[in-house]
Amino acid sequence: MAQFQYKARRRDGQTVTGVLEVTDRGAALMQIERLGLFPLAVESPKNAAAAAAAAADKPSASTGSWTEFLPPSLRHYFVHQRKPKLQELATFTNQLANLLKSGMPLTVALNSMTHLETKGIPSDVSRQLKYDVTEGKGLSEAMAKQPVIFSSLYINMVKAGEQSGALVDVLRRMGDHFEKFAEVSAKFKSAMIYPLFVCCVGIAISIFFMTVMLPSFMQLFQGLNVKLPLMTRMLIGLNDFIKHWAWVIILVIVAIVIIVNRFRASATGRRTIDRWQITAPIFGKVMRLHIFGQFSRTLATLLHNGVPVLTALEITEQIISNSIIREAITRARQDVTDGKTLAQPLAKSKVFPQLMVDLIKIGEDTGDVPGSLANLAETYESELQIALRVMTNMIEPVIICVMAIGVGFLLISVLSALFAITSSIQAR
């Protein structure tokens, strides 16, 4: 039998220490779990002093770059200023969940995470988390000190996992949650790649023609006393206008951008644009499905992990970018505070679809609101994929037609002029 010193956390958040006499470290971990505690560190007496000394080394000692010469506050800013992508956060979360699932204490798992650096999340983040947890803070409390990396959604779910003793399960669900969001966002962005590519190619061809090819043709036209066709004269006039008044065009574009940005920054402008986003004929449906799927998935994940409904609504409200829907969530949260069910205020807002209201009501009647919301999320994500394909299939031919008309105008303008010059020469 050997003695092991342990540091663990109760469900109420209080940290406790003690000594166990067991056969090995694995038996010590099992004994701690039987006591209803969450293990933070388990060390044999001969290694405890060395472990404590290693834990006392604050993670800000060195980052291996020029930032180590900065004051701690400034270094923290430069190291952690980038918000990680969803897939990067999913990878970090799944790695931590797998380490904890293998039986590692939290401090040991976080120490291992410093060697499994995730793209977008530097190892200094895990090092800081390990230091704070070793000092007696909860994992959620330690993550709250790094708000750029960990959102309120992440922190509250970890807190719920700590309080319920199911941190590993919570982390796994969170990893799945972020992966699904990353997948939907990737599909949403990829649907716009081809139309944007066609636009860029068309614009590049037009610029090349106007700046390289057209001047050569104009020298040919000017050397001949031939009346040019109307389309050719229009093209030459357009080219002259751009050449002499380009600075006016740039000023107009800059002025439009400034006006639009100021309009968007105002409350009225923000509401107007957000309302258009969800009411536009084709794009509006895509946006509605994306936002409602995001709302359902996030709220389902929070409620499923034991976050109180009011806190869950507040967190979900923060991640919704559309102000119209965000205001509807705010009103719903206020009504729920007054004692109403969730389905009633959602129906009252006239913003959320009837399908969502009905399924949430069924979930409230059966006591499984998270399950109903998860089903809603799956439904909206499936419909979003179909809507994206429809939108792409409708946008592509429109863009191609516009580009074809523009490029065709350029070609016909030059070819018609060449035909006129050829006919003039033959007539002579």
ChimeraX attribute file (.defattr): number of C-alpha atoms within 10 A of each C-alpha:
attribute: neighborCount
match mode: 1-to-1
recipient: residues
	/A:1	8
	/A:2	12
	/A:3	17
	/A:4	23
	/A:5	19
	/A:6	21
	/A:7	20
	/A:8	23
	/A:9	22
	/A:10	16
	/A:11	15
	/A:12	10
	/A:13	16
	/A:14	12
	/A:15	17
	/A:16	15
	/A:17	13
	/A:18	11
	/A:19	15
	/A:20	19
	/A:21	14
	/A:22	15
	/A:23	12
	/A:24	13
	/A:25	18
	/A:26	13
	/A:27	13
	/A:28	23
	/A:29	23
	/A:30	12
	/A:31	16
	/A:32	20
	/A:33	14
	/A:34	10
	/A:35	9
	/A:36	13
	/A:37	21
	/A:38	25
	/A:39	25
	/A:40	23
	/A:41	21
	/A:42	28
	/A:43	19
	/A:44	17
	/A:45	15
	/A:46	11
	/A:47	12
	/A:48	16
	/A:49	12
	/A:50	12
	/A:51	15
	/A:52	12
	/A:53	9
	/A:54	11
	/A:55	19
	/A:56	13
	/A:57	11
	/A:58	13
	/A:59	18
	/A:60	15
	/A:61	11
	/A:62	12
	/A:63	15
	/A:64	7
	/A:65	8
	/A:66	9
	/A:67	16
	/A:68	16
	/A:69	12
	/A:70	11
	/A:71	10
	/A:72	12
	/A:73	9
	/A:74	12
	/A:75	17
	/A:76	17
	/A:77	12
	/A:78	11
	/A:79	16
	/A:80	18
	/A:81	13
	/A:82	12
	/A:83	15
	/A:84	18
	/A:85	14
	/A:86	19
	/A:87	19
	/A:88	18
	/A:89	24
	/A:90	24
	/A:91	19
	/A:92	21
	/A:93	22
	/A:94	18
	/A:95	22
	/A:96	22
	/A:97	21
	/A:98	15
	/A:99	18
	/A:100	19
	/A:101	15
	/A:102	9
	/A:103	14
	/A:104	20
	/A:105	20
	/A:106	23
	/A:107	24
	/A:108	16
	/A:109	22
	/A:110	25
	/A:111	19
	/A:112	19
	/A:113	22
	/A:114	18
	/A:115	12
	/A:116	15
	/A:117	17
	/A:118	18
	/A:119	14
	/A:120	17
	/A:121	20
	/A:122	19
	/A:123	20
	/A:124	20
	/A:125	21
	/A:126	25
	/A:127	22
	/A:128	21
	/A:129	27
	/A:130	26
	/A:131	22
	/A:132	22
	/A:133	21
	/A:134	19
	/A:135	12
	/A:136	18
	/A:137	18
	/A:138	21
	/A:139	21
	/A:140	21
	/A:141	17
	/A:142	19
	/A:143	26
	/A:144	18
	/A:145	13
	/A:146	17
	/A:147	15
	/A:148	15
	/A:149	20
	/A:150	17
	/A:151	16
	/A:152	19
	/A:153	21
	/A:154	21
	/A:155	19
	/A:156	24
	/A:157	25
	/A:158	25
	/A:159	22
	/A:160	21
	/A:161	22
	/A:162	22
	/A:163	17
	/A:164	14
	/A:165	18
	/A:166	14
	/A:167	22
	/A:168	20
	/A:169	14
	/A:170	26
	/A:171	25
	/A:172	18
	/A:173	21
	/A:174	25
	/A:175	23
	/A:176	18
	/A:177	17
	/A:178	21
	/A:179	18
	/A:180	19
	/A:181	20
	/A:182	18
	/A:183	13
	/A:184	19
	/A:185	13
	/A:186	11
	/A:187	15
	/A:188	18
	/A:189	10
	/A:190	13
	/A:191	17
	/A:192	15
	/A:193	12
	/A:194	13
	/A:195	18
	/A:196	13
	/A:197	11
	/A:198	15
	/A:199	17
	/A:200	13
	/A:201	12
	/A:202	19
	/A:203	15
	/A:204	12
	/A:205	14
	/A:206	16
	/A:207	12
	/A:208	12
	/A:209	15
	/A:210	17
	/A:211	12
	/A:212	11
	/A:213	12
	/A:214	17
	/A:215	14
	/A:216	10
	/A:217	13
	/A:218	13
	/A:219	10
	/A:220	12
	/A:221	17
	/A:222	9
	/A:223	8
	/A:224	11
	/A:225	9
	/A:226	15
	/A:227	13
	/A:228	18
	/A:229	16
	/A:230	12
	/A:231	16
	/A:232	22
	/A:233	15
	/A:234	13
	/A:235	17
	/A:236	18
	/A:237	12
	/A:238	12
	/A:239	16
	/A:240	12
	/A:241	13
	/A:242	14
	/A:243	11
	/A:244	9
	/A:245	11
	/A:246	12
	/A:247	11
	/A:248	12
	/A:249	12
	/A:250	11
	/A:251	11
	/A:252	12
	/A:253	12
	/A:254	12
	/A:255	12
	/A:256	12
	/A:257	12
	/A:258	12
	/A:259	12
	/A:260	12
	/A:261	13
	/A:262	12
	/A:263	15
	/A:264	16
	/A:265	12
	/A:266	11
	/A:267	10
	/A:268	11
	/A:269	15
	/A:270	18
	/A:271	16
	/A:272	15
	/A:273	16
	/A:274	19
	/A:275	16
	/A:276	13
	/A:277	19
	/A:278	21
	/A:279	14
	/A:280	12
	/A:281	10
	/A:282	16
	/A:283	15
	/A:284	16
	/A:285	19
	/A:286	23
	/A:287	21
	/A:288	21
	/A:289	22
	/A:290	22
	/A:291	20
	/A:292	20
	/A:293	26
	/A:294	21
	/A:295	22
	/A:296	23
	/A:297	25
	/A:298	27
	/A:299	26
	/A:300	25
	/A:301	23
	/A:302	26
	/A:303	22
	/A:304	20
	/A:305	23
	/A:306	17
	/A:307	21
	/A:308	13
	/A:309	16
	/A:310	16
	/A:311	16
	/A:312	22
	/A:313	23
	/A:314	17
	/A:315	19
	/A:316	23
	/A:317	22
	/A:318	14
	/A:319	16
	/A:320	17
	/A:321	11
	/A:322	19
	/A:323	17
	/A:324	18
	/A:325	22
	/A:326	18
	/A:327	15
	/A:328	19
	/A:329	24
	/A:330	17
	/A:331	16
	/A:332	24
	/A:333	23
	/A:334	15
	/A:335	16
	/A:336	18
	/A:337	13
	/A:338	9
	/A:339	8
	/A:340	13
	/A:341	16
	/A:342	21
	/A:343	21
	/A:344	16
	/A:345	21
	/A:346	22
	/A:347	16
	/A:348	13
	/A:349	15
	/A:350	10
	/A:351	15
	/A:352	18
	/A:353	13
	/A:354	13
	/A:355	10
	/A:356	21
	/A:357	18
	/A:358	15
	/A:359	18
	/A:360	26
	/A:361	19
	/A:362	15
	/A:363	17
	/A:364	16
	/A:365	10
	/A:366	10
	/A:367	12
	/A:368	16
	/A:369	21
	/A:370	22
	/A:371	17
	/A:372	21
	/A:373	25
	/A:374	19
	/A:375	18
	/A:376	22
	/A:377	24
	/A:378	15
	/A:379	14
	/A:380	23
	/A:381	23
	/A:382	14
	/A:383	17
	/A:384	22
	/A:385	18
	/A:386	13
	/A:387	19
	/A:388	23
	/A:389	15
	/A:390	14
	/A:391	17
	/A:392	17
	/A:393	13
	/A:394	12
	/A:395	15
	/A:396	16
	/A:397	12
	/A:398	12
	/A:399	16
	/A:400	15
	/A:401	11
	/A:402	13
	/A:403	20
	/A:404	13
	/A:405	12
	/A:406	15
	/A:407	17
	/A:408	11
	/A:409	15
	/A:410	18
	/A:411	14
	/A:412	13
	/A:413	20
	/A:414	23
	/A:415	14
	/A:416	16
	/A:417	22
	/A:418	18
	/A:419	13
	/A:420	16
	/A:421	19
	/A:422	12
	/A:423	12
	/A:424	14
	/A:425	11
	/A:426	8
	/A:427	7
	/A:428	5
